[in-house]
Amino acid sequence: MIKASDKKALKKFGENLQKLRKEQGFSLREMSYACSIDNSKIAKIEKGRINVTFTTILQLAGALETPPSALLDFDKA
């Protein structure tokens, strides 16, 4: 079971992913092609609805040409 604080972190991670994706000028479809993750899954990640694995973080970071730490750089409070 996911704790409330973990749900908040997932939501913030998703918001950060969306911000970085838009800064790069990627649509969900373009991001999907770039990282080989279904665009509906990316949308769910951005909304904080699903937990992500380490390999998913690596795929997303690779598509954004940014270090994985950039995806995790958000206010966790």
C-alpha positions in Angstrom: 0.0 0.0 0.0 1.3 3.4 -0.9 1.5 6.0 1.9 -0.1 9.5 1.4 3.4 11.0 1.5 4.5 8.7 -1.3 1.5 9.6 -3.4 2.5 13.3 -3.0 6.0 12.5 -4.1 4.7 10.6 -7.2 2.5 13.6 -8.0 5.5 16.0 -7.7 7.7 13.6 -9.8 5.0 13.6 -12.5 4.6 17.4 -12.4 8.4 17.7 -12.8 8.5 15.2 -15.7 5.7 17.2 -17.4 7.6 20.5 -16.9 10.8 19.1 -18.3 9.0 17.4 -21.2 7.3 20.7 -22.2 10.5 22.7 -21.8 12.0 20.3 -24.4 9.0 20.9 -26.7 7.9 17.2 -26.6 4.3 16.3 -27.0 3.2 13.1 -25.2 3.4 11.2 -28.5 6.9 12.5 -29.3 8.0 11.6 -25.8 6.5 8.1 -26.2 8.5 7.6 -29.4 11.7 8.9 -27.9 11.7 6.6 -24.8 9.6 3.6 -26.1 7.0 4.1 -23.3 3.3 4.2 -24.2 2.0 7.8 -24.2 -0.9 6.7 -21.9 1.6 5.4 -19.4 3.5 8.7 -19.6 0.3 10.6 -19.0 -0.4 8.5 -15.9 3.1 9.1 -14.6 2.7 12.8 -15.1 -0.6 12.7 -13.1 1.1 10.7 -10.3 -1.2 7.8 -10.8 1.4 5.0 -11.1 4.7 4.3 -9.5 7.8 4.1 -11.8 10.7 1.8 -11.8 14.3 2.8 -12.0 14.6 1.6 -15.6 11.6 3.8 -16.5 13.3 6.8 -15.0 16.4 6.0 -17.1 14.3 5.8 -20.2 12.5 9.1 -19.5 15.8 10.8 -18.7 17.4 9.4 -21.9 14.6 10.7 -24.0 14.9 14.2 -22.4 18.7 14.0 -22.7 19.0 14.9 -19.1 20.5 13.1 -16.1 18.0 11.0 -14.1 18.7 13.2 -11.1 17.0 16.1 -13.0 13.7 14.1 -12.9 14.1 13.7 -9.1 15.0 17.3 -8.4 11.8 18.6 -6.9 10.6 19.8 -3.6 9.6 16.7 -1.7 7.8 18.5 1.1 
